[in-house]
Amino acid sequence: MKIITFTAIKGGVGKTTLTLNYGDWLAKQGNKVLLIDLDHQCNLTTVFEKTRRNNTIAEAFKDDEEAQEVLIDKVAPNLDLVAGFIDLDVLGSRLENNSNKEMMLFMWFKNNLNKLQLNQYDYILIDTHPDFGTITKNAIAVSDYLLSPITPSEHGYNAKFDLETRLDKFRKSLFDYRTGETYVDAKLFFIGNMIKHNTSMSRDLLNHIANDETVATIIPERELFNKATARHASIFELTQQDDSIYKQNKKFVEQANQLFQELADKIK
């Protein structure tokens, strides 16, 4: 089981879209995948179902006596979902005085490993809000890998250093006092995302990240991603459902398969 968190300090970089599409791609390769929506905007959740207030991932951040059971919904073949909660940011702010505030998701995983059969999943993908707050730190602490999209924009490349700096500080702050070893041992990789054809900002970003071993893959901007999300599907699911869309985008779908394979190879 690999736990992978998609994280970014800056919004609008395609984090949820990547979580959805990579998760569905993994599932279509025969892997058992669980998606967890830790963004209170609940965009990943609403791809599959309406938002609700009960039995969501929020229960992992409540005291045992008031917590309900977290429900895992089957949303597609090999693909399951733990729904997000629209007031998760409010719940996160209430944890500030909790001494274990950054380890609550870690403890939830430990306590529910057998009960919810979490070991059945080959991959658990976590989508987070674009910040470095308490809830996001919980996801980082429990993860094996972190994937962070960076995009061609004025501050796109700087976001890479911002995240690396914050992550290094977090690693130093959350450690086992007995051994001195950090609890935050996730490997961080970046994804060049929304790369446009022949624009100066895209060229600049590609030049900056050339030969950077922390960059796992480069994904071009395509309207197909927006079209698929509007249809509540990944690009792979949409092109399976609609033969005309597949024919129009066959070359890119084949490219996307190769790019996600690159990503999977990077995080073996």
KEKE-3310 file (N, C-alpha, C; in steps of 0.2 Angstrom, whole numbers, plus 5000, padded with zeros to 4 digits):
npx = (5004:5003:5003:4999:5000:4992:4998:4999:5004:4999:4983:4973:4981:4979:4978:4967:4962:4972:4973:4961:4962:4975:4972:4961:4967:4977:4968:4962:4973:4972:4974:4969:4961:4960:4952:4954:4946:4952:4950:4941:4933:4928:4929:4934:4926:4913:4914:4909:4898:4885:4889:4890:4886:4888:4898:4910:4927:4930:4927:4938:4945:4940:4936:4935:4923:4914:4915:4909:4907:4918:4913:4916:4915:4910:4914:4918:4924:4937:4939:4938:4930:4933:4923:4924:4922:4913:4915:4928:4939:4935:4934:4947:4953:4949:4957:4969:4974:4976:4988:4991:4988:4993:4995:4983:4977:4986:4985:4971:4972:4980:4972:4961:4965:4963:4949:4943:4948:4960:4971:4969:4970:4980:4985:4983:4976:4977:4968:4971:4968:4974:4986:4996:4991:4984:4976:4981:4994:4992:4989:5001:5010:5006:5009:5018:5023:5023:5015:5017:5009:5017:5015:5015:5017:5018:5023:5024:5036:5042:5034:5038:5050:5045:5036:5046:5054:5044:5041:5053:5055:5044:5047:5057:5051:5042:5044:5051:5054:5062:5070:5074:5071:5062:5044:5039:5042:5040:5043:5046:5039:5038:5026:5026:5014:4999:5006:5009:5008:5022:5023:5030:5031:5029:5040:5050:5047:5050:5063:5068:5066:5072:5082:5080:5079:5068:5057:5044:5036:5030:5015:5005:4994:4977:4961:4953:4954:4947:4934:4932:4931:4920:4910:4910:4920:4936:4949:4951:4940:4930:4934:4933:4919:4914:4915:4918:4924:4935:4941:4945:4954:4964:4978:4983:4977:4985:4997:4995:4993:5007:5013:5007:5012:5026:5025:5021:5031:5041:5038:5039)
npy = (4994:5011:5027:5042:5059:5073:5089:5107:5124:5134:5138:5133:5125:5113:5102:5093:5088:5081:5071:5065:5060:5052:5043:5036:5031:5023:5013:5008:5001:4990:4991:4992:5006:5019:5035:5050:5064:5078:5091:5105:5111:5101:5096:5085:5075:5079:5075:5062:5061:5069:5081:5077:5078:5068:5054:5056:5060:5069:5063:5057:5067:5070:5068:5052:5049:5056:5054:5048:5033:5032:5031:5021:5023:5015:5019:5017:5004:4996:5007:5018:5029:5041:5052:5071:5085:5099:5108:5106:5114:5122:5113:5109:5121:5120:5111:5117:5118:5105:5092:5082:5086:5086:5073:5066:5060:5050:5042:5038:5030:5020:5015:5010:5001:4987:4987:4994:4988:4994:4989:4983:4991:4995:5008:5023:5039:5056:5070:5088:5104:5119:5124:5125:5120:5113:5102:5098:5096:5084:5075:5075:5070:5056:5051:5042:5047:5063:5073:5087:5099:5110:5125:5135:5151:5167:5166:5152:5143:5147:5143:5130:5130:5136:5126:5116:5122:5124:5111:5105:5112:5107:5093:5094:5098:5088:5074:5059:5059:5050:5043:5053:5053:5059:5060:5063:5057:5057:5056:5069:5074:5084:5089:5095:5105:5109:5113:5124:5125:5132:5144:5158:5158:5144:5139:5145:5139:5125:5126:5129:5118:5108:5093:5091:5081:5079:5082:5073:5071:5078:5087:5091:5106:5103:5104:5093:5088:5098:5096:5083:5083:5091:5083:5074:5064:5055:5058:5046:5038:5046:5046:5032:5031:5039:5038:5046:5057:5051:5048:5060:5064:5054:5053:5061:5054:5042:5048:5053:5041:5036:5046:5045:5033:5035:5043:5033:5024:5032:5033:5020)
npz = (5000:4995:5001:4994:4993:4985:4984:4987:4988:4982:4974:4960:4952:4946:4955:4960:4948:4944:4954:4953:4939:4939:4949:4943:4932:4938:4944:4932:4928:4935:4948:4965:4972:4983:4985:4995:5000:5006:5005:5009:5000:4992:4979:4973:4978:4973:4960:4960:4969:4978:4991:5009:5026:5036:5041:5034:5030:5040:5052:5056:5062:5074:5092:5100:5106:5100:5087:5071:5061:5047:5031:5017:5000:4985:4970:4957:4946:4955:4961:4975:4987:5000:5007:5006:5017:5020:5030:5034:5036:5046:5057:5057:5062:5075:5081:5085:5098:5101:5106:5098:5085:5072:5069:5069:5058:5055:5066:5064:5053:5058:5068:5061:5051:5050:5053:5042:5032:5025:5020:5009:4998:4984:4982:4990:4987:4992:4991:4994:5002:4995:5004:5019:5031:5046:5043:5030:5034:5042:5031:5025:5034:5035:5023:5010:4998:4991:4979:4970:4960:4948:4939:4923:4927:4935:4948:4948:4948:4960:4969:4971:4978:4990:4995:4997:5007:5018:5020:5024:5036:5043:5044:5053:5065:5069:5076:5083:5100:5106:5097:5089:5075:5061:5059:5047:5033:5019:5002:4991:4975:4960:4948:4932:4926:4916:4905:4892:4874:4866:4873:4882:4896:4899:4892:4900:4913:4909:4906:4919:4926:4920:4919:4933:4946:4955:4948:4942:4931:4915:4911:4898:4894:4891:4884:4886:4899:4906:4900:4903:4917:4919:4915:4925:4926:4923:4911:4904:4907:4901:4887:4885:4886:4876:4860:4849:4855:4860:4847:4843:4852:4853:4851:4861:4873:4872:4875:4888:4895:4894:4901:4914:4917:4918:4930:4939:4938:4944:4957:4963)
capx = (5000:5007:4999:5001:4996:4993:4998:5001:5003:4995:4978:4973:4987:4976:4979:4962:4961:4978:4972:4956:4965:4980:4968:4957:4972:4979:4962:4961:4978:4970:4976:4964:4963:4956:4953:4952:4945:4954:4949:4934:4929:4925:4928:4935:4920:4907:4914:4906:4892:4884:4892:4885:4889:4889:4902:4915:4934:4930:4927:4945:4948:4935:4937:4932:4917:4909:4916:4905:4911:4919:4911:4920:4910:4913:4912:4920:4928:4943:4940:4933:4931:4931:4920:4926:4917:4913:4917:4934:4943:4933:4936:4955:4955:4948:4962:4975:4976:4977:4995:4992:4984:4996:4995:4977:4975:4990:4982:4965:4974:4982:4966:4956:4968:4959:4942:4940:4952:4963:4977:4967:4972:4987:4986:4978:4977:4974:4968:4971:4967:4980:4988:5000:4988:4984:4973:4986:5000:4990:4990:5009:5013:5004:5011:5024:5025:5020:5016:5015:5010:5019:5012:5018:5014:5023:5026:5024:5042:5044:5030:5042:5054:5041:5034:5051:5056:5039:5041:5059:5053:5039:5050:5061:5046:5038:5049:5051:5059:5066:5075:5076:5069:5056:5038:5038:5047:5037:5047:5042:5040:5034:5023:5025:5007:4996:5011:5006:5013:5025:5022:5036:5031:5030:5047:5054:5047:5053:5071:5070:5065:5076:5086:5078:5076:5062:5051:5042:5033:5027:5009:5003:4987:4973:4954:4950:4954:4941:4928:4930:4929:4913:4906:4911:4924:4943:4949:4951:4933:4926:4936:4930:4912:4912:4920:4919:4929:4941:4945:4947:4960:4967:4985:4984:4976:4990:5003:4993:4995:5014:5015:5006:5016:5032:5024:5020:5038:5045:5036:5038)
capy = (5000:5017:5033:5048:5066:5079:5095:5113:5130:5139:5135:5133:5122:5106:5096:5089:5085:5076:5066:5061:5056:5047:5038:5032:5028:5017:5008:5005:4996:4984:4992:4994:5013:5023:5042:5053:5071:5082:5098:5107:5113:5094:5096:5078:5071:5080:5071:5056:5061:5075:5082:5076:5080:5062:5048:5059:5060:5073:5059:5055:5072:5071:5064:5045:5048:5060:5052:5042:5029:5034:5026:5021:5022:5012:5024:5014:4997:4996:5014:5019:5036:5043:5059:5076:5088:5106:5112:5103:5120:5125:5108:5110:5127:5119:5107:5120:5116:5097:5091:5077:5089:5084:5066:5062:5055:5044:5037:5035:5025:5014:5012:5008:4997:4981:4988:4996:4984:4998:4986:4980:4996:4996:5015:5028:5045:5061:5077:5092:5111:5122:5127:5121:5120:5107:5096:5096:5093:5077:5071:5074:5065:5049:5049:5039:5051:5069:5075:5094:5102:5117:5128:5141:5157:5172:5163:5145:5140:5149:5138:5124:5132:5138:5120:5112:5125:5122:5104:5104:5114:5102:5087:5095:5099:5083:5069:5055:5061:5044:5041:5059:5052:5062:5056:5065:5054:5056:5059:5074:5075:5089:5088:5101:5104:5114:5116:5126:5124:5138:5151:5160:5156:5137:5138:5147:5134:5119:5127:5129:5111:5103:5089:5091:5074:5079:5083:5066:5070:5085:5086:5097:5108:5100:5105:5087:5088:5102:5093:5077:5085:5094:5077:5070:5058:5056:5058:5039:5036:5049:5043:5025:5031:5043:5036:5052:5061:5047:5048:5067:5065:5047:5054:5063:5049:5038:5051:5053:5034:5036:5051:5043:5027:5038:5044:5027:5022:5036:5032:5013)
capz = (5000:4995:5002:4990:4994:4981:4989:4984:4992:4978:4971:4953:4948:4944:4960:4961:4942:4943:4959:4949:4933:4941:4953:4939:4928:4942:4944:4926:4927:4939:4955:4970:4973:4988:4985:5001:4999:5012:5003:5011:4994:4991:4972:4971:4980:4969:4954:4961:4973:4982:4998:5014:5033:5040:5039:5030:5032:5045:5058:5058:5066:5080:5098:5099:5109:5096:5080:5068:5057:5041:5026:5010:4995:4979:4965:4950:4947:4958:4964:4981:4989:5007:5005:5010:5022:5018:5036:5037:5038:5053:5061:5058:5066:5082:5083:5086:5105:5102:5106:5092:5080:5065:5069:5070:5052:5056:5071:5062:5048:5062:5072:5056:5046:5049:5053:5036:5027:5021:5017:5002:4993:4982:4982:4993:4985:4996:4989:5000:5001:4993:5010:5023:5037:5050:5039:5025:5037:5043:5025:5023:5040:5034:5016:5008:4993:4990:4972:4969:4953:4947:4933:4921:4930:4937:4954:4948:4950:4967:4974:4972:4984:4996:4998:5000:5013:5023:5022:5028:5043:5046:5046:5059:5070:5070:5077:5089:5104:5109:5092:5085:5068:5060:5057:5041:5029:5012:4996:4987:4968:4957:4942:4928:4924:4912:4901:4886:4868:4863:4877:4885:4903:4899:4891:4906:4918:4907:4907:4926:4929:4916:4923:4940:4947:4959:4944:4940:4924:4913:4908:4894:4895:4886:4886:4887:4906:4908:4897:4907:4924:4918:4914:4931:4924:4921:4903:4902:4908:4896:4881:4885:4886:4870:4855:4845:4859:4859:4841:4842:4857:4853:4852:4868:4878:4872:4878:4895:4897:4895:4906:4921:4918:4920:4936:4943:4939:4949:4964:4965)
cpx = (5004:5002:5002:4997:4998:4993:5001:5000:4998:4989:4978:4978:4985:4977:4973:4961:4966:4976:4966:4959:4970:4976:4964:4961:4975:4974:4961:4967:4978:4972:4969:4966:4958:4957:4950:4952:4946:4953:4942:4930:4926:4924:4929:4929:4914:4908:4910:4899:4891:4887:4887:4889:4890:4894:4907:4922:4934:4930:4934:4948:4944:4938:4933:4925:4911:4910:4911:4910:4912:4917:4915:4915:4913:4910:4914:4923:4935:4945:4935:4935:4929:4929:4923:4920:4918:4915:4924:4939:4941:4935:4944:4957:4954:4953:4969:4978:4977:4985:4996:4989:4987:4997:4989:4975:4980:4987:4975:4967:4976:4977:4961:4959:4964:4952:4939:4944:4956:4969:4975:4969:4979:4989:4981:4980:4973:4974:4967:4970:4974:4982:4993:4998:4988:4982:4978:4992:4998:4991:4997:5012:5012:5007:5017:5027:5020:5021:5013:5015:5012:5017:5016:5015:5020:5026:5026:5030:5044:5040:5034:5046:5051:5039:5040:5054:5051:5040:5047:5058:5049:5042:5054:5057:5042:5042:5048:5056:5064:5072:5078:5074:5062:5050:5036:5043:5045:5042:5043:5044:5036:5032:5023:5018:5004:5002:5009:5011:5015:5023:5029:5036:5032:5037:5051:5054:5050:5061:5073:5070:5069:5081:5085:5075:5070:5056:5050:5040:5031:5020:5006:4996:4983:4966:4951:4950:4948:4934:4927:4928:4921:4908:4907:4915:4931:4943:4949:4944:4929:4928:4934:4922:4910:4917:4922:4925:4936:4945:4948:4954:4964:4975:4987:4983:4982:4996:5001:4995:5002:5016:5013:5010:5023:5031:5024:5027:5042:5044:5035:5041)
cpy = (5006:5023:5039:5054:5070:5085:5101:5119:5134:5135:5136:5130:5115:5100:5091:5085:5080:5070:5062:5056:5051:5042:5033:5028:5022:5011:5004:5000:4990:4985:4994:5001:5016:5031:5045:5060:5075:5089:5100:5110:5107:5093:5088:5074:5072:5078:5065:5056:5068:5075:5080:5078:5074:5057:5050:5058:5065:5069:5057:5061:5074:5066:5057:5045:5052:5058:5047:5038:5032:5029:5027:5019:5020:5016:5022:5008:4999:5003:5016:5026:5037:5051:5065:5080:5096:5111:5110:5108:5122:5119:5108:5115:5125:5114:5110:5119:5109:5096:5086:5080:5087:5077:5062:5058:5049:5039:5034:5029:5019:5011:5008:5003:4991:4982:4989:4993:4989:4995:4983:4984:4995:5003:5019:5035:5051:5067:5082:5099:5114:5127:5123:5121:5114:5101:5094:5093:5085:5073:5070:5069:5058:5047:5046:5044:5058:5071:5082:5097:5109:5119:5134:5147:5161:5169:5155:5141:5141:5145:5132:5125:5133:5131:5116:5115:5124:5115:5102:5106:5110:5096:5088:5096:5093:5076:5065:5057:5056:5043:5047:5058:5056:5058:5057:5063:5053:5059:5063:5075:5080:5086:5094:5100:5110:5117:5117:5126:5131:5144:5152:5158:5148:5136:5140:5141:5127:5120:5127:5122:5106:5100:5089:5084:5073:5080:5076:5066:5077:5083:5092:5099:5105:5102:5099:5086:5092:5098:5087:5078:5088:5088:5072:5063:5060:5056:5051:5037:5039:5047:5036:5026:5034:5042:5042:5057:5057:5048:5055:5068:5058:5048:5056:5058:5044:5041:5052:5046:5034:5040:5048:5036:5030:5040:5038:5024:5025:5035:5024:5012)
cpz = (5000:4996:4999:4991:4989:4985:4985:4988:4988:4974:4963:4949:4946:4948:4960:4954:4941:4948:4956:4944:4935:4945:4948:4934:4932:4942:4938:4924:4931:4946:4959:4973:4978:4987:4992:4999:5005:5011:5005:5005:4991:4983:4970:4973:4975:4962:4954:4964:4976:4989:5003:5021:5037:5037:5034:5033:5039:5052:5060:5062:5072:5086:5097:5101:5104:5088:5077:5064:5050:5036:5020:5005:4988:4973:4958:4951:4949:4961:4969:4983:4997:5005:5009:5014:5021:5024:5039:5039:5045:5058:5062:5062:5074:5085:5086:5093:5107:5101:5100:5086:5073:5064:5069:5064:5052:5060:5068:5057:5053:5065:5067:5051:5045:5049:5046:5030:5022:5018:5011:4997:4991:4983:4986:4991:4989:4992:4994:4997:4999:4999:5013:5030:5041:5047:5034:5028:5040:5037:5024:5028:5038:5028:5015:5002:4993:4982:4972:4962:4953:4940:4930:4923:4933:4943:4954:4950:4957:4971:4975:4978:4990:4999:5001:5007:5019:5025:5026:5035:5047:5048:5052:5066:5073:5070:5083:5094:5107:5104:5088:5077:5067:5058:5050:5036:5021:5008:4992:4980:4966:4950:4938:4925:4920:4907:4894:4880:4866:4866:4881:4892:4903:4897:4897:4911:4916:4908:4914:4929:4925:4920:4930:4942:4952:4955:4940:4933:4922:4909:4905:4896:4889:4889:4888:4895:4909:4906:4901:4914:4924:4917:4919:4929:4923:4913:4901:4902:4902:4889:4880:4883:4879:4865:4850:4849:4859:4853:4840:4847:4858:4855:4859:4874:4878:4876:4886:4898:4899:4901:4913:4922:4921:4928:4941:4943:4944:4956:4966:4972)
residu = (MET:LYS:ILE:ILE:THR:PHE:THR:ALA:ILE:LYS:GLY:GLY:VAL:GLY:LYS:THR:THR:LEU:THR:LEU:ASN:TYR:GLY:ASP:TRP:LEU:ALA:LYS:GLN:GLY:ASN:LYS:VAL:LEU:LEU:ILE:ASP:LEU:ASP:HIS:GLN:CYS:ASN:LEU:THR:THR:VAL:PHE:GLU:LYS:THR:ARG:ARG:ASN:ASN:THR:ILE:ALA:GLU:ALA:PHE:LYS:ASP:ASP:GLU:GLU:ALA:GLN:GLU:VAL:LEU:ILE:ASP:LYS:VAL:ALA:PRO:ASN:LEU:ASP:LEU:VAL:ALA:GLY:PHE:ILE:ASP:LEU:ASP:VAL:LEU:GLY:SER:ARG:LEU:GLU:ASN:ASN:SER:ASN:LYS:GLU:MET:MET:LEU:PHE:MET:TRP:PHE:LYS:ASN:ASN:LEU:ASN:LYS:LEU:GLN:LEU:ASN:GLN:TYR:ASP:TYR:ILE:LEU:ILE:ASP:THR:HIS:PRO:ASP:PHE:GLY:THR:ILE:THR:LYS:ASN:ALA:ILE:ALA:VAL:SER:ASP:TYR:LEU:LEU:SER:PRO:ILE:THR:PRO:SER:GLU:HIS:GLY:TYR:ASN:ALA:LYS:PHE:ASP:LEU:GLU:THR:ARG:LEU:ASP:LYS:PHE:ARG:LYS:SER:LEU:PHE:ASP:TYR:ARG:THR:GLY:GLU:THR:TYR:VAL:ASP:ALA:LYS:LEU:PHE:PHE:ILE:GLY:ASN:MET:ILE:LYS:HIS:ASN:THR:SER:MET:SER:ARG:ASP:LEU:LEU:ASN:HIS:ILE:ALA:ASN:ASP:GLU:THR:VAL:ALA:THR:ILE:ILE:PRO:GLU:ARG:GLU:LEU:PHE:ASN:LYS:ALA:THR:ALA:ARG:HIS:ALA:SER:ILE:PHE:GLU:LEU:THR:GLN:GLN:ASP:ASP:SER:ILE:TYR:LYS:GLN:ASN:LYS:LYS:PHE:VAL:GLU:GLN:ALA:ASN:GLN:LEU:PHE:GLN:GLU:LEU:ALA:ASP:LYS:ILE:LYS)
# end
